[in-house]
Amino acid sequence: MDFSEDQINRYSRHILLPEVGGKGQKKLANARIFLVGAGGLGSPAALYLAAAGIGTIGLIDSDVVDLSNLQRQILHHTPDVNRPKVTSAKEKILALNPDVNVEVYEDRLTSRNALELISQYDVIIDGVDNFPAKFLMNDACFFAKKPLIHGGILRFDGRVFTIIPGQSACFRCIFKEPPAPGLVATCQEAGIIGVVAGIIGMTQATEALKLILGIGEPLTNRILDFNAQTTTFREIRTKQNPKCQLCGPKPTITELIDYEQEACQLQPPAGISVS
């Protein structure tokens, strides 16, 4: 594809980078990224991916905008309250960059539709607020061989890591199965400082751009943990678990599972050394 003069001007700061250039910008324009969730993490990720010139952004979310969302979900504005999040999100993305093709699904990701949807995209971004959906995404991305960028937030803490199926630790290598309902506090119960969603969502967008461009070092086999109270990051090294039920040599999980959903949880990874 050839860029118009306006597009060259829009993406000029990318094109100036030797690691991107015109060829890299064309890679972004041809890329398809799927955001599961148009909330706290999906909002900043979607805006920065749209601004970067990603050709197609897919969004799935079954929820409507609530007033309590506006403290952190920057895709949505006060007049959007009670509107579908995907509708609000598409409007904001196109207002920022009309070059982007936005595909929306006003639905919840389930074992029924996960493989079909995920298979259509190059990179998947985890913007959901519950463990069952995170496990479902992890499993579907493994079966579809699609990179997944995990994100989680709670209180003043956030976490990001990238999963490349067959090459790096998957979500189940670290967390065997979802915690029992009620075991881990939710954002509704424990709260979340809004800016943490922005920091983690933007980091997820950065990981997606690196994967599409084939530059840098992805956050594979390492978790980036962030604490807003101390403004510190720590890196937690991980590795593939040879006993993983999904990606290990003797898998016992061979199809998608729908677990009971409980919203907005961040569970610290236990038994992992910190580097």
C-alpha positions as CSV (number, residue, x, y, z in Angstrom):
1,M,0.0,0.0,0.0
2,D,1.0,3.6,-0.6
3,F,0.5,6.2,2.0
4,S,-1.2,9.5,1.2
5,E,0.6,12.8,2.1
6,D,-1.7,13.2,5.1
7,Q,-0.8,9.7,6.3
8,I,2.9,10.3,5.9
9,N,2.5,13.4,8.0
10,R,0.4,11.6,10.6
11,Y,3.0,8.8,11.0
12,S,6.1,10.9,10.4
13,R,7.5,10.4,13.9
14,H,7.3,6.6,13.4
15,I,8.8,6.8,9.9
16,L,11.8,8.7,11.2
17,L,12.7,5.8,13.5
18,P,15.2,3.4,11.8
19,E,13.5,0.5,13.6
20,V,10.1,1.4,12.0
21,G,10.5,3.5,8.8
22,G,8.0,3.2,5.9
23,K,8.2,-0.6,5.8
24,G,7.4,-0.9,9.5
25,Q,4.5,1.6,9.2
26,K,3.1,-0.6,6.4
27,K,3.4,-3.6,8.8
28,L,1.3,-1.7,11.3
29,A,-1.3,-0.8,8.6
30,N,-1.6,-4.4,7.7
31,A,-1.9,-5.7,11.2
32,R,-5.0,-7.0,13.0
33,I,-5.1,-6.7,16.8
34,F,-7.9,-8.0,19.0
35,L,-8.7,-6.4,22.3
36,V,-10.8,-8.5,24.7
37,G,-12.4,-5.8,26.9
38,A,-13.0,-2.1,26.2
39,G,-12.5,-1.0,29.8
40,G,-9.6,0.1,32.0
41,L,-6.9,-1.7,30.0
42,G,-8.5,-1.8,26.6
43,S,-9.1,2.0,26.6
44,P,-5.5,3.2,26.6
45,A,-4.3,0.2,24.5
46,A,-6.9,0.9,21.9
47,L,-6.2,4.7,21.7
48,Y,-2.4,4.2,21.3
49,L,-2.8,1.4,18.8
50,A,-5.2,3.5,16.8
51,A,-2.8,6.5,16.9
52,A,0.0,4.2,15.8
53,G,-1.9,3.3,12.6
54,I,-2.9,-0.3,13.3
55,G,-5.0,-1.3,10.3
56,T,-7.7,-3.3,12.1
57,I,-8.6,-3.2,15.7
58,G,-11.2,-5.7,17.0
59,L,-13.1,-5.1,20.2
60,I,-15.3,-7.4,22.2
61,D,-17.2,-6.4,25.3
62,S,-20.8,-7.1,26.4
63,D,-21.0,-4.4,29.0
64,V,-22.4,-0.8,28.9
65,V,-20.7,2.2,30.2
66,D,-21.3,2.9,33.9
67,L,-20.5,6.2,35.7
68,S,-18.0,4.4,37.9
69,N,-16.0,3.4,34.8
70,L,-15.1,6.9,33.9
71,Q,-12.4,7.2,36.6
72,R,-10.1,5.0,34.5
73,Q,-11.8,3.9,31.2
74,I,-10.7,6.9,29.1
75,L,-12.3,5.7,25.9
76,H,-15.7,6.6,27.4
77,H,-17.1,10.0,28.3
78,T,-19.9,11.2,30.5
79,P,-22.5,11.2,27.7
80,D,-21.7,7.6,27.0
81,V,-23.1,6.3,30.3
82,N,-25.6,3.4,29.6
83,R,-24.3,3.1,26.0
84,P,-22.6,-0.2,24.8
85,K,-18.9,0.1,25.5
86,V,-18.0,-1.2,22.0
87,T,-20.1,1.5,20.4
88,S,-18.5,4.2,22.5
89,A,-15.1,2.8,21.9
90,K,-15.5,2.7,18.1
91,E,-16.5,6.3,17.9
92,K,-13.5,7.5,19.9
93,I,-11.1,5.4,17.9
94,L,-12.4,6.7,14.6
95,A,-12.4,10.2,15.8
96,L,-8.7,9.8,16.6
97,N,-7.8,8.0,13.4
98,P,-10.3,7.4,10.6
99,D,-7.7,5.2,8.8
100,V,-8.4,2.4,11.3
101,N,-10.9,-0.3,10.5
102,V,-12.8,-1.1,13.8
103,E,-14.6,-4.4,14.2
104,V,-16.8,-4.6,17.2
105,Y,-18.6,-7.5,18.9
106,E,-21.2,-6.7,21.6
107,D,-20.7,-10.0,23.2
108,R,-18.8,-11.9,25.9
109,L,-15.8,-14.1,24.9
110,T,-16.8,-17.7,25.6
111,S,-15.8,-21.2,24.6
112,R,-18.4,-20.9,21.9
113,N,-16.8,-18.0,20.0
114,A,-13.3,-17.6,21.3
115,L,-11.4,-19.7,18.7
116,E,-13.3,-18.3,15.8
117,L,-12.7,-14.7,16.8
118,I,-9.1,-15.0,18.0
119,S,-8.1,-16.9,14.8
120,Q,-8.9,-13.8,12.8
121,Y,-6.2,-11.6,14.4
122,D,-2.4,-11.3,14.7
123,V,-2.1,-10.3,18.3
124,I,-4.5,-10.6,21.2
125,I,-4.7,-8.2,24.2
126,D,-6.1,-9.2,27.5
127,G,-8.2,-6.4,28.8
128,V,-10.7,-8.4,30.9
129,D,-11.3,-8.1,34.6
130,N,-11.7,-11.8,35.7
131,F,-9.6,-14.9,35.9
132,P,-12.0,-17.3,34.0
133,A,-11.8,-15.1,30.9
134,K,-8.1,-14.9,31.2
135,F,-7.7,-18.7,31.3
136,L,-10.1,-19.0,28.3
137,M,-8.1,-16.5,26.3
138,N,-4.8,-18.2,27.2
139,D,-6.2,-21.6,26.1
140,A,-7.8,-20.2,22.9
141,C,-4.6,-18.4,21.9
142,F,-2.6,-21.6,22.5
143,F,-4.9,-23.6,20.3
144,A,-4.9,-20.8,17.6
145,K,-1.2,-20.2,18.0
146,K,-1.7,-16.5,18.5
147,P,0.5,-14.2,20.8
148,L,-1.4,-13.0,23.9
149,I,-0.4,-10.0,26.0
150,H,-1.7,-10.4,29.5
151,G,-2.6,-7.5,31.8
152,G,-4.0,-7.3,35.3
153,I,-4.7,-4.5,37.8
154,L,-5.9,-4.1,41.4
155,R,-5.6,-1.3,43.9
156,F,-2.2,0.3,43.2
157,D,-0.7,-2.7,41.4
158,G,-0.4,-3.8,37.8
159,R,1.1,-6.6,35.8
160,V,2.0,-7.4,32.2
161,F,3.6,-10.3,30.4
162,T,3.5,-11.6,26.8
163,I,2.8,-15.2,25.9
164,I,3.9,-16.7,22.6
165,P,2.4,-20.2,22.3
166,G,5.0,-23.0,22.2
167,Q,7.8,-20.6,22.9
168,S,7.2,-19.1,26.3
169,A,5.4,-19.7,29.6
170,C,1.6,-19.6,29.2
171,F,-0.8,-18.4,31.8
172,R,-1.4,-21.9,33.1
173,C,2.4,-22.4,33.6
174,I,2.1,-19.7,36.3
175,F,-1.5,-20.1,37.5
176,K,-2.7,-23.7,37.3
177,E,-6.4,-22.8,37.4
178,P,-8.7,-19.9,38.4
179,P,-9.1,-19.2,42.1
180,A,-12.4,-20.1,43.8
181,P,-15.0,-17.4,43.5
182,G,-14.8,-15.0,46.4
183,L,-11.2,-16.0,47.2
184,V,-9.6,-12.9,45.6
185,A,-10.9,-9.4,46.1
186,T,-12.4,-7.6,43.1
187,C,-11.8,-4.0,42.0
188,Q,-15.4,-3.2,43.1
189,E,-14.5,-4.5,46.6
190,A,-10.8,-3.3,46.9
191,G,-10.6,-0.4,44.4
192,I,-8.2,0.6,41.7
193,I,-6.2,3.9,41.2
194,G,-7.2,4.8,37.7
195,V,-3.8,5.7,36.3
196,V,-2.5,2.2,36.9
197,A,-4.9,1.0,34.1
198,G,-3.3,3.6,31.8
199,I,0.3,2.5,32.6
200,I,-0.5,-1.2,32.2
201,G,-2.7,-0.8,29.1
202,M,-0.1,1.4,27.4
203,T,2.6,-1.2,28.2
204,Q,0.4,-3.9,26.5
205,A,0.1,-1.7,23.4
206,T,3.9,-1.3,23.4
207,E,4.3,-5.1,23.5
208,A,1.8,-5.4,20.6
209,L,3.6,-2.9,18.4
210,K,7.0,-4.6,19.1
211,L,5.5,-8.0,18.0
212,I,4.0,-6.6,14.8
213,L,7.3,-4.7,14.0
214,G,9.5,-7.6,15.0
215,I,11.7,-5.3,17.1
216,G,13.0,-5.2,20.7
217,E,12.6,-7.9,23.3
218,P,9.1,-9.0,24.2
219,L,8.0,-9.6,27.8
220,T,8.1,-13.4,27.4
221,N,9.2,-15.6,30.3
222,R,9.2,-12.6,32.5
223,I,6.4,-10.7,34.3
224,L,6.6,-6.9,34.7
225,D,5.0,-5.9,38.0
226,F,4.3,-2.2,38.8
227,N,3.4,-0.6,42.1
228,A,2.1,2.9,41.9
229,Q,2.6,3.8,45.6
230,T,6.4,3.4,45.3
231,T,6.5,4.0,41.5
232,T,8.6,0.9,41.1
233,F,8.8,-1.9,38.6
234,R,10.1,-5.4,39.3
235,E,10.8,-8.2,36.9
236,I,9.7,-11.7,37.8
237,R,11.4,-14.4,35.8
238,T,9.3,-17.3,34.6
239,K,9.7,-20.4,32.4
240,Q,7.6,-23.0,30.8
241,N,6.2,-25.6,33.3
242,P,6.9,-29.1,32.0
243,K,3.9,-30.2,34.0
244,C,1.6,-27.5,32.5
245,Q,-1.8,-29.0,31.8
246,L,-2.1,-27.1,28.5
247,C,1.4,-26.5,26.9
248,G,3.4,-29.3,28.6
249,P,4.4,-32.5,26.8
250,K,1.5,-34.4,28.3
251,P,-1.5,-32.0,28.2
252,T,-4.7,-32.8,29.9
253,I,-6.6,-29.7,28.6
254,T,-7.5,-30.3,25.0
255,E,-10.6,-28.1,24.6
256,L,-11.8,-24.8,25.9
257,I,-13.4,-24.5,29.4
258,D,-15.9,-21.9,30.6
259,Y,-15.3,-21.2,34.3
260,E,-17.7,-19.3,36.6
261,Q,-16.8,-15.6,36.2
262,E,-16.0,-13.2,39.0
263,A,-14.9,-9.7,38.0
264,C,-11.7,-7.7,38.3
265,Q,-9.1,-9.8,40.1
266,L,-5.3,-9.7,40.3
267,Q,-3.6,-12.6,41.9
268,P,0.1,-12.4,42.7
269,P,2.2,-15.2,41.2
270,A,3.4,-17.5,44.0
271,G,6.6,-19.4,44.1
272,I,8.4,-17.4,41.4
273,S,11.8,-15.8,41.9
274,V,12.2,-12.1,41.5
275,S,15.2,-10.8,39.5
